[in-house]
Structure formats: structure tokens, C-alpha cells
Amino acid sequence: ITPYYHYAYTNLAVVLAAKGDTNGALAAHNTAVQYAGAEGGPFYWRARFRAKQGDLEGAIQDLQESVKRNPAAFREAAALVECLIRTGREAETPAITAKYGAADPRGFDVQRSEFRAAVLGAESSVAVNDRGVAMMRQRKYAEAEALYRHALELDPKNHLAMTNMGIVRGAQGDAA
């Protein structure tokens, strides 16, 4: 690996984690952070790793550092909000949500949902909707409708799930 090249260490960490080498992954993440300079990216990726390992306080510290280093840290701020909520620190989230969610509230919600699904193990409304689309394409309308209902339970503002629910209901002959 090229010395002082944090991207290479971050990529190595992701590969090692995928192979189950958590000690090697953490060491590679730590090296990436060491060589990060002014960049926040390595902190974000180590935060994802830490959150998956259950170290939410460490993830919060990394996400705070990542946001500090990158003022346009949209995905990092969304991840930070989710980790704060998961640790019972909801009171810290409104200012972050107001600042980063103002320009694109729906996009911010999607980033939060995707982080919950990918890192924290929670089910994503977007992912459930996508499974519904797959069922609808196979003309399995009852299964698709159930998935759209579930997607809307997870996120009542998921406009795609609302639209898809209407399409599948129409396909079943029920426009209600």
C-alpha cells in the first residue's frame, strides 16, 4: 500500500471486515484515520465499522469528527443522527437535522434510513419498497401490497411506496 494514502487503507479495512477479520479491519481503519489529513471520509468509514461492531460511542466520535472536517457532510450527519438516537441522545439531533436536512429533507431521511438498514441492522423503507417492486413485476400483487404497507409503516412519507400501493391496488382491480 502506498504510504500515507488513506483511501487504500479504508478500502483494505472494508475488505478485511467483509472477510471477518475485525482486528485487521480496525487496524486498517485506524491507519486510514492517521493519514486522513483534513479529510473526513476515513472517520465516516471507521464509524460505520464501529457501529456494526456495536461501538456506537466510538462511531459517534468518528462521525462528529467527519462532520467537523467536511461542512457538507450530508451522509455523515444522517448517520450521526441515527447513532445518537440509538444511544438515547435524541435531544442532540434537532440542530443536526435542521442544518443538514433543510436543503433536502427527503434525501436526508433516505440517508438515515439506509444507514439504519446497512449499518444498524434496521429495515429500510426504501429496501422494503424495492422488494415490493420485484413482487409486482412477478405479478405477485398480494405480496407486493403487503411489502408496500410495511414500507409505509416504516416511513409514512415514502411517496414511492404510496404510489406503488396505488399501482398494485389498481392492478388488482381495487382503486380504493
Secondary structure, DSSP 8 states (H G I E B T S, - for coil): --TT-HHHHHHHHHHHHHTT-HHHHHHHHHHHHHT-TT--HHHHHHHHHHHHTT-HHHHHHHHHHHHHH-TT-HHHHHHHHHHHHHTT-GGGHHHHHHHHHSS-HHHHHHHHHHHHHHTS----HHHHHHHHHHHHHTT-HHHHHHHHHHHHHH-TT-HHHHHHHHHHHHHTT---
